[in-house]
Amino acid sequence: MANLTLRVPDSLYEELRRHPEIRWSEVARQALVRKLEDLRRLDELLAGSTLGRRDVEAVSGRVKKAVWTRHRKPSSRATR
């Protein structure tokens, strides 16, 4: 099995040390496994995509603008 070294801020390390009952290497391993599972699912979803980088950036821009516009409008509850 390979080893992986992580660098963490001193403040985080001190907090981790307050819980020696936790196997932090196991927590990190599980988090890495979950992240890789998410990436595999994303890769599967995108495998058949014909969108290029410019297409994705255009869609992303429209989505961001729509979200910003929606949240910028005063809610109907505020006027009641």
Phi, psi and omega in degrees: 000139181278157176256148177230129180255131178246141173255129179231153177299150181304321182297321178293317179300317179298321179293320177298322181294339178288351181231069182291346180287345180269133174273091187297329178295325177290321177299315180295318179300315180296321179296320178295319178298314180299317180297317179294323176297318177299315181294323177297316178297318179297316177301319179296317179297322185269354185303322182266006184289141176255005180288139175262178182301317180296320178299314181297317180296322179294314179296317179301317179298319179293320179295313180300317180297317180296318179295315180299315180298315181298317183280343179280331180292140177295139181285155181292336178291328183291336182267356181279000000 
